[in-house]
Amino acid sequence: MNVLSFAMANGSISGRELKNVMKSFPDLGAQFSELSGHSRAELIRMANQGKITGETLVDWFNRSGAAMQDKLG
């Protein structure tokens, strides 16, 4: 989860970082994909283009609800 904290502080997440997060937390990757309406591959491509900002991540977390937050501890 340090990667996500860094991404939020940095303003965006790289494709490599997002791929690692989705690999470590597959449920989170699935939730991000569902919330964004994009496949995981598209999300990684978008991250590489700098299109996934810290603000976007916060929005996805807020929209994912308590169930996802419970899974992340």
N, C-alpha and C positions, 0 to 999 in steps of 0.2 A: 504494500500500500504506500510505501515511501515514494514510489514512482508517481503515483497519482498526486500526492502532496506536492512533489516537485513540479509536476506539470501545472498544477493550479497556481503555484507561486510563480512559475516561469511564464505563464500565459498561454501555453499550448503543450501538446504532447506529440512526440515523434511517432512515426509508424512503428519503429522498433520497440519503443516503450509500450505502446498500445498493444502490440502483438504479444509482448511478454506478460502484460496484465491479463489479457484474454486467455493466454495459455495457463497462467497460474490460477485464474478465477473464471472458469468456463461459464458459470452461471451469470457472472457480471458481463462477460462478453455477449452472451445471448440477450441479456437485458438491454445493453447498449444498442445492439443491432435492432431489436424490436422497437425501442423508443425512437431511434433515428430513422427507421424505415430503410436502412441500408444493410447490405451483407457485411460480414466481418472483413472480407477482402476490400470492399469499398471503404469501410471505416479506416483500414490501415492506409489505403491510398490517400484518403482525405487527410489523415494525420500527417502523412509525408508532405502534403501540400500546405500544412499549417492551418487547415480548416477546422480542426477540433481544438477549441480553446479551453482554458480553465473554466470559463463561464459556462461553456457547453457541458463540461463534465459535471459541474455543480448542478446544472439543470437536470441532467440525466439522473444523478443521485437523488435529487429532490423528488423527481417523478417516479422513481423506482419504488419508493415507499419503504415502510418499516421492514417488510419481509426480506428485501435484499440487504438492508443494513444489518439485520440480525445475522444473516449468513456471513457477513464480513467481520463480525465481532465488534 
